[in-house]
Amino acid sequence: QVQLVESGGGLVQPGGSLRLSCAASGFTFSDYVMNWWRQAPGKERELVASISDTGRITTYADSMKGRFTISRDNAKNTVYLQMNSLKLEDAAVYYCNAKLGNQDYWGKGTLVTVSS
């Protein structure tokens, strides 16, 4: 059974940091591109960052460049999102996504709240 379980969300002040984790099981993690998405209330889901199967290639949405870092540990079947210098507009539910061809798996999300 495929599972993606996000953790690490919570309440943080503007300028603070959080590290999200996504633990995967039920599929060959190292074959998949891993993505982090987010969705704020009333807004469409947007792609935050992606990492290739080997971890050598990473891409980011423009507004996250220099603040967020995606990484993965294929030995632990886990992908991470380090978020620094958080802004009010970063508040959202963050989702982990695994993609390979037409196979597309999603976690249930973890809530990030940014508030002073």
C-alpha positions as MATLAB code, in Angstrom:
seq = 'QVQLVESGGGLVQPGGSLRLSCAASGFTFSDYVMNWWRQAPGKERELVASISDTGRITTYADSMKGRFTISRDNAKNTVYLQMNSLKLEDAAVYYCNAKLGNQDYWGKGTLVTVSS';
ca = [
       0.000    0.000    0.000;
       1.424    3.321   -1.080;
       1.797    5.891    1.666;
       3.227    9.375    1.805;
       3.158   10.861    5.277;
       4.137   14.471    5.790;
       5.267   15.880    9.111;
       6.971   18.948   10.517;
       4.317   21.563    9.970;
       3.279   23.969   12.684;
       3.138   27.564   13.779;
       6.125   29.784   13.108;
       6.745   33.509   13.224;
       7.669   35.467   10.124;
      11.374   35.047    9.479;
      11.418   31.670   11.150;
      12.229   28.220    9.810;
      10.596   24.837    9.526;
      11.717   21.526    8.135;
       9.078   19.340    6.562;
       9.551   15.617    6.068;
       7.695   13.129    3.923;
       8.119    9.441    4.621;
       7.287    7.168    1.706;
       6.411    3.502    1.596;
       4.805    0.977   -0.718;
       6.729    1.880   -3.867;
      10.316    2.141   -5.071;
      11.044    5.597   -3.738;
      14.384    6.007   -5.507;
      12.704    5.703   -8.925;
      10.398    8.663   -8.406;
      10.660   12.383   -8.805;
       9.498   13.949   -5.569;
       7.661   17.228   -5.329;
       6.407   19.535   -2.644;
       3.245   21.458   -3.379;
       1.265   23.872   -1.276;
      -2.251   25.208   -1.177;
      -3.382   28.254    0.734;
      -7.052   28.903    1.504;
      -8.888   30.151   -1.557;
      -5.912   29.595   -3.822;
      -4.886   26.951   -6.315;
      -2.336   24.331   -5.422;
       1.124   25.460   -6.525;
       4.359   23.585   -7.051;
       6.978   24.573   -4.492;
       9.983   22.427   -5.353;
      11.017   19.255   -7.144;
      13.904   16.848   -6.842;
      15.032   14.203   -9.280;
      15.187   10.518   -8.435;
      18.900   10.694   -7.626;
      18.633   14.052   -5.895;
      21.077   15.691   -8.271;
      18.562   18.025   -9.878;
      16.347   20.391   -7.908;
      13.988   23.079   -9.087;
      12.053   25.743   -7.219;
       9.249   28.171   -7.755;
      10.667   31.663   -8.143;
       9.248   32.911   -4.860;
      10.974   30.090   -2.928;
      14.416   30.309   -4.492;
      17.064   31.063   -1.910;
      14.710   30.398    0.992;
      13.605   26.778    0.544;
      15.742   23.687    0.016;
      14.444   20.325   -1.106;
      16.479   17.202   -0.415;
      15.997   13.465   -0.220;
      17.461   10.441    1.473;
      16.791    7.405   -0.683;
      18.104    5.098    2.022;
      15.393    6.392    4.349;
      12.681    6.802    1.684;
      12.228   10.363    2.830;
      12.098   13.752    1.171;
      12.589   16.998    3.034;
      11.763   20.648    2.599;
      13.827   23.100    4.598;
      12.013   26.416    4.738;
      13.841   29.506    5.947;
      12.900   33.186    6.149;
       9.249   32.263    6.175;
       6.743   34.905    5.166;
       3.082   35.330    5.954;
       2.273   34.276    2.403;
       4.008   30.928    2.901;
       1.171   29.776    5.140;
      -0.536   26.820    3.488;
      -1.054   23.100    3.588;
       2.083   21.503    2.163;
       1.745   18.261    0.225;
       4.281   15.662   -0.745;
       3.924   14.127   -4.221;
       5.691   11.221   -5.917;
       5.597   11.029   -9.693;
       6.815    8.531  -12.245;
       5.186    8.522  -15.667;
       1.449    8.233  -15.075;
       1.914    7.096  -11.479;
       1.143    9.956   -9.172;
       0.930    9.587   -5.399;
      -0.034   12.207   -2.809;
       0.189   12.644    0.905;
      -2.541   14.201    3.027;
      -0.573   17.326    3.778;
       0.848   19.172    6.747;
      -0.277   22.621    7.819;
       2.182   25.481    8.019;
       0.957   28.586    9.794;
       3.004   31.773    9.697;
       1.867   34.358   12.167;
       3.267   36.873   14.599;
];
